[in-house]
């Protein structure tokens, strides 16, 4: 085999350089590899007798080699692939050797599966120069200028700002989900050193976790919580040395206080109604309205309670204590129920025993009693409490109404006024009058502007004031005393009339003649109202006729 001379080869290259170059290079390199253009640089990427191998590429692109070695990113999953399969060259300066379909790309191939809001973001929302964290990529000015998908970290803080200022060392996804920042769906206060119970469960986070300064980071660590006073103001102003939880619970400020606090350890043990009284009823500031627990005045009931009797039981400077009648189980319990009214100047008897206290000791009646006490009377009169139903008809000369003369304490009706009592009046009840009901005579009339029964007359009533004159005034001129001159109160038919008082005295046979034969023109059964007495005929012929023969 003859050797070609060096001079011939040089001449061949000089004469056919353009043709040889066209046969050796398949085309112009991309702008990224433009510095490798030339026949003398082919071996930078190509090896003799081989296709383009990955070692040549990765010798320059060491950041890709590193990812492949640790199986990170898209390239980490392409260990058996050739670089030239995805990155084509010799298509000219304007050709992009990175053919990346972002629309259909499966991000899971990069080792970071997109979920939640990440899946809805555009690629440039994350893949931007500001988010590149890898130093080798950040210092590669050409790569950064051209734009790169490399250099992003997988941690949240590689793209997102740490809103907690480094207070937490755990991953953000421990508390937050990828759909939205708030609420922190994975967070549970139970995992902290301050589990939320009772009212704390409903408190908004910013009530406790506030920014230490305007615009500062919200504090989540380093908070003081060992005692309630770290967050809550002491409403007792240091009066109690025990911890808050010795009396209070997180169920509520007032909830469970009675169950936890033993009031018997104080100088005022709670009994009866006091045991169920809300704390604030007694422990409130008299001026400021704030809670007041050191109370100096509590020895007497009036230290807390208003005297409803307005001093009526403190006569002549004496001291009458409430507990002499009342007990703590209830205002109406104890001696207040069995109070012996006999100890007073008005002992209760009969119907008065059944009367409720407020019937007498209330409003207007109470004012009347107050006046009576002021006057220091030796006894009480009925009209001190009761309305005079007779409108002053029985008022005495002293101006008092002597109700007890007719009525008793057993009942107002029927009155205790008897027939014997009526005999002491100007109209004693005799005979049939004894059986007549009071209302038959004492009928209603308007007296002092009130419509009620009349019991008092200026003049004693006559018979005709109550009874109808069946004789039609025939005896008005004849009698002086009225009906009683002839009739008896025992019975109407009991007549005491003497005919000798008339101008026609009865003698002889006339004595036995029935009255109706002369005075009753209608016969024996004629009504008495038709009888004629005045002007009766006196001549014999007026009764016996003119045709009577000689006797």
Steps between C-alpha positions, in 0.01 A plus 500: 500500500653829387505794728347823377746778518438785736525756227232333295267485795551868579434593142185289500374671812576847370335438163190324637455651843150624434388169359657300780340719766161450342548126499626478863249744679126423460411865569552814704497468879247673727581832661571328832778288343620758243842514667552133407460564127794374283651178373776515753242501786286207396660271750384726780163330470569212256716195558661317201324183416208578732181692502470795736523354849371641828849529649589784262180689582516444873863600502385856436154487652615387840187628674300249295752226575457568871120470475528174311743366760256570788199419288347841551276696268396402150852397399534278806241267355671481156814305591480272197406770250734678261522876521479524121157336509348816642756768409559519121780707346621629157164659420626856498557789735133576560403142587428421865657175605267483806166370372282508815120464478382675816134446413507122520794457732447262791660683793522178698796410274687787665451344842249768612136409448276802454186498718251760620586856404835387354316309229311814400802731483674586174857372466650849518329555837761270654776469238636852513851628577403627845414146611827337383681389813787288364818707504654342189192593298469848646862584407450376142412833344432356155266235631322746728458745214366239263261365764527166670284241671795394715598612846166494683476322834223272619453668835217753537737774610703467179211683328286639782580758765516376856215690665594358838852644502674171569294416808426148372753239391250249360384493141225747406282210382482378859235766557411650163345335196581574137151621411522818710710655773209547741367323690791289618314171452776284642551699818363383832552696821489166679856435381625814670577556865175695539200288402185708445198415715172670588471863398856497362380283211287786365756778539638636171869425444600866478364560852801315639742490205551867427780670310761628747521828308321668207588307188690242702474124487216344700638327807424129525792388717646642815160600636441501874212278602597340829245714688169658405632846580740469206205574272215610729481803723449416866150633581568441869795740504723254683260438788527123453831320525377170361517419131199590284423138422446425868160671456444547127499265200539553127128420461432863593594766750192432709462131418601267777596776743251382762621142454867590537491780754412405857328802651499332840869588524396866521335686785162472326400135431225475239175337610148482360430747221847647539649176369324538162547875462732598211834628625464837328184579699714554807850545363462809288652841545262747651652787305710368213296188419813280512514181703545556872587201714636651819174605667523644846131562570300180508403450865143624451251418227455869422868517403394339171120504497269799493268511800155437344337603829658844488601500863156409640656226711755726667272683745637741757861440396487123571666254262273244334706253297365349179581147610249527781230443237681391184745221416754448220297226331257764372351838579159344573635201691555458871331724750381729219234235437420416864539855622299551815296809429380484855828662599386813322221743586274329247447131573368304203173317551256309278502628138802720566707185555438391141592838351837518325757737644497727194123550531571720800868580469500622142499838326200712608418280800863515601492879490187496715674274749798730495281795593336297775838411644602860488193595700580223753137390535419242762290303247427487130161582348343307215508796265881513538504218246145448375288726283184628669227316307230721657642838396505646850146401605638351822772752570517583869529843654873439536527456125563124516305220337398245764480205264526251786152597621353300210782299347746252644845380391351164400342649186359827373172327395276410670531784746482428871224756548199336670129572541574592860752757373232642271276561797752755622427710193199719436337214312490180711418185308180340629285220372517438128772760463739259673484258205547761230839491325710809561519576126122528483514820699856612452489536123761664284514872452755763397681615814799734488529432130505121544227250422465288814252389764338760724516442873459853631196730460462856617145416613372164615318330211125460518309189391410654166873557429532124461144370460240587241186667642231251404238741636587767247536781756155447652649517855744789449276744691365248742820363658794691647762229547449319173425137439598385848183657643308212348747235393753307708861428383436136592257453209309720256169332576536562871289818503452702820245740352220623727178600311397716784757751383297559189173679445326160486567303819399138474228382732256214518489277199750723321780379726509157336461612140813418286684809384474416127117517512525872553847590366548247222275580202641210303391239747685277735789431259549859389862626527565711803620777271138535377348532842355833590538642848481874469157628402316179581122544518360532852121487440314172543344518155849535353565142601162338570284646223168693498255206477575340831186444707451603860725328747 
